[in-house]
Amino acid sequence: MYLAPLNYDRFFKKTFSNLDIAKSFIEDFLDIKIEEITLLTNRHKVTNEAMVVEFDYRCKVDGKFIVVDMQQWYKTDVVKRFYLYHSLNSVLQLEVIKTKSIQIAQSKKKDTPNYDSLEPVYTLLWFADDSLGFTEDYISFSLLPDDLVRCLLDKTLWEKGNAKSLSKERQRILAMLSNKTKQIDFLSKNKLVYIFQKNIVKNNKSSKYFPWFDFAEKTKNENNMKGDFEKYETHKIFKEIMKRINREVLQEEDFQYITDYAIFREEFRVHEESIYNNAWREGQEIGKEIGKEIGKEIGKEIGHQEEKFEIIKLFWVELEPIERIALFMRLSIAEVQQYMRRIPDKETFEIVEKQWNEYKNIQDIINNTSISEGTIQRIVTYILDYKTPHND
């Protein structure tokens, strides 16, 4: 090992304690230029009864409070946990928020927090392994009007011939988003961002932030060597990072930390895998109980992409909701939607099926419809494979 794993808490905090390094990362990821950065306390107890909450890194940057938190392995509570962290990042501003005096009687004044001085918060969650079922580099969430979501989900609005209604709805929502009355636009300035290291490395986009995650991914290899980081040796910031996590500067306790961490990580993985497999087996039994023979097939063939596609087609022809398909397949809804894009719409399927039942000839279907030959062939293959009775 040449460099210690940057994704491990101890080395991440050691690295980001340097303001120049933290500033550079935030600038590269958010694509901004920082004029001023201030390191803030990262350990807090909000009330006497509350548990202590500790951020990996917290700072203030040009009027924004920013938390960066590193996650090394799969956990089940990351959504609600980090929503709490994100909220706490705002609440902690009560420690420094200014007060203003309000005249309540001729000779009496009352001091109250000046909430106008509240600043936006950014919570950046760096996932070393998990992707939450997404394929994107990162996913950013903020508070936006519900009308925007309703517009996107309104199927009738997006049907052909509704361009005028769609345009009108778009203008209405744009007016909402541009409303700054009493700083209502402050809500959308707060960002909760899930960053997926393995997706960034896989997607390999030409982005400013790519080198950070490529570098971190290389340090995860316990057998990493100096040559793995040759392209970073001339970069001022990465050169400083390498000085901080180089094995030559590590203490005995650091090496023990790495060893203990690896053992704990493996034990945790085995534990999680056991729970996951038990839940999966129970899911298969439920699938059988409701007459879904496909549950057994999923258990056997889930690792193969084409088999996944075939299974999803079976669900599709049974008109199963996409959420249930995702549950059975152990996929995200977005991943199921990607597979389903390869499946023709119901109307096209019914046209081809009707033509096939009548002519039993692909060329006749091509001549009688405007459907592409490739689509016709896929549908006919599907009909022959799954809708034609077979003698066992």
TATA-V670447 format. One record per backbone hydrogen bond with DSSP energy under -1.0 kcal/mol. NH is the residue of the N-H (numbers start at 1). CO is the residue of the C=O. E is the energy in kcal/mol with one decimal. If there is no record, write none. Layout:
BEGIN
NH|CO|E / NH|CO|E
END
This chain:
BEGIN
2|224|-1.2 / 4|245|-2.8 / 8|5|-1.4 / 12|8|-2.6 / 13|9|-2.8 / 14|10|-1.7 / 15|11|-1.9 / 16|12|-2.8 / 17|13|-1.0 / 18|15|-1.4 / 22|18|-2.3 / 23|19|-2.9 / 24|20|-2.1 / 25|21|-2.4 / 26|22|-2.5 / 27|23|-2.4 / 28|24|-2.4 / 29|25|-2.8 / 30|26|-2.5 / 31|27|-1.1 / 32|27|-1.3 / 38|60|-2.3 / 40|58|-2.6 / 44|53|-2.9 / 53|44|-3.4 / 55|42|-3.1 / 59|66|-2.7 / 60|38|-2.4 / 61|64|-3.4 / 62|36|-1.5 / 64|61|-1.2 / 65|120|-2.4 / 66|59|-3.2 / 67|122|-2.6 / 68|57|-2.5 / 69|124|-2.5 / 71|126|-3.0 / 81|77|-2.6 / 82|78|-1.6 / 83|79|-1.4 / 84|80|-1.9 / 85|81|-2.0 / 86|82|-2.4 / 87|83|-2.3 / 88|84|-2.8 / 89|85|-1.9 / 90|87|-1.0 / 91|87|-2.2 / 92|88|-2.7 / 93|90|-1.7 / 94|91|-2.2 / 95|92|-1.7 / 96|93|-1.3 / 97|93|-1.7 / 100|112|-2.7 / 102|110|-2.5 / 104|108|-1.6 / 105|108|-1.5 / 110|102|-2.6 / 112|100|-2.5 / 114|98|-3.5 / 115|113|-1.4 / 117|114|-2.2 / 118|115|-1.7 / 122|65|-2.8 / 123|191|-2.7 / 124|67|-3.5 / 125|193|-3.1 / 126|69|-2.9 / 127|195|-3.1 / 128|71|-3.3 / 134|131|-2.5 / 139|194|-2.4 / 141|192|-2.5 / 148|145|-1.5 / 150|146|-2.5 / 151|147|-2.1 / 152|148|-1.7 / 153|149|-2.0 / 154|150|-1.0 / 155|153|-1.2 / 159|156|-1.1 / 162|159|-1.8 / 166|162|-2.7 / 167|163|-2.5 / 168|164|-2.1 / 169|165|-2.4 / 170|166|-2.4 / 171|167|-2.2 / 172|168|-1.9 / 173|169|-2.2 / 174|170|-2.6 / 175|171|-1.8 / 176|172|-1.4 / 177|173|-2.4 / 178|174|-1.6 / 179|176|-1.2 / 183|180|-2.1 / 184|181|-1.6 / 186|183|-2.1 / 187|184|-1.2 / 189|186|-1.2 / 191|121|-2.0 / 192|141|-2.6 / 193|123|-3.0 / 194|139|-2.9 / 195|125|-3.4 / 196|137|-2.7 / 197|127|-2.6 / 200|196|-2.2 / 201|197|-2.4 / 202|198|-2.0 / 203|199|-3.4 / 204|200|-2.1 / 207|205|-2.1 / 213|209|-1.1 / 214|210|-2.4 / 215|211|-2.5 / 216|212|-2.0 / 217|213|-2.3 / 218|214|-1.8 / 219|215|-1.6 / 221|218|-1.0 / 224|221|-2.2 / 228|225|-1.5 / 229|226|-1.8 / 230|227|-1.2 / 232|229|-1.5 / 233|230|-1.1 / 235|232|-1.3 / 239|235|-2.6 / 240|236|-1.6 / 241|237|-2.0 / 242|238|-2.5 / 243|239|-1.5 / 244|240|-1.4 / 245|241|-1.5 / 247|2|-2.2 / 249|246|-2.0 / 255|251|-1.7 / 256|252|-2.2 / 257|253|-2.0 / 258|254|-2.1 / 259|255|-2.3 / 260|256|-3.2 / 261|257|-2.5 / 262|258|-2.2 / 263|259|-2.1 / 264|260|-2.8 / 265|261|-2.8 / 266|262|-2.1 / 267|263|-2.5 / 268|264|-2.8 / 269|265|-2.4 / 270|266|-2.4 / 271|267|-2.2 / 272|268|-2.8 / 273|269|-2.8 / 274|270|-2.2 / 275|271|-2.1 / 276|272|-2.8 / 277|273|-2.8 / 278|274|-2.2 / 279|275|-2.5 / 280|276|-2.3 / 281|277|-2.6 / 282|278|-2.3 / 283|279|-2.1 / 284|280|-2.0 / 285|281|-1.9 / 286|282|-2.2 / 287|283|-2.3 / 288|284|-2.0 / 289|285|-2.3 / 290|286|-1.7 / 291|288|-1.9 / 292|287|-3.5 / 293|291|-1.1 / 295|292|-2.3 / 297|293|-1.2 / 298|294|-2.5 / 299|295|-1.8 / 300|296|-1.4 / 301|297|-2.9 / 302|298|-1.6 / 304|301|-2.0 / 308|304|-2.1 / 309|305|-2.0 / 310|306|-2.3 / 311|307|-2.5 / 312|308|-2.5 / 313|309|-2.0 / 314|310|-1.6 / 315|311|-2.0 / 316|312|-2.6 / 317|313|-2.4 / 318|314|-1.0 / 319|316|-1.8 / 320|315|-2.1 / 325|321|-1.9 / 326|322|-2.4 / 327|323|-1.9 / 328|324|-2.5 / 329|325|-2.6 / 331|326|-1.9 / 336|332|-2.2 / 337|333|-2.4 / 338|334|-1.6 / 339|335|-1.7 / 340|336|-2.5 / 341|337|-1.1 / 342|339|-1.7 / 343|340|-1.3 / 349|345|-2.3 / 350|346|-2.7 / 351|347|-2.0 / 352|348|-2.3 / 353|349|-2.8 / 354|350|-2.3 / 355|351|-2.4 / 356|352|-3.0 / 357|353|-2.4 / 358|354|-1.3 / 359|355|-3.0 / 360|356|-1.9 / 365|361|-1.5 / 366|362|-2.3 / 367|363|-2.3 / 368|364|-1.7 / 369|365|-1.2 / 376|372|-2.2 / 377|373|-2.6 / 378|374|-2.1 / 379|375|-2.3 / 380|376|-2.6 / 381|377|-2.5 / 382|378|-2.2 / 383|379|-2.6 / 384|380|-2.7 / 385|381|-2.4 / 386|382|-2.9 / 387|383|-1.8
END
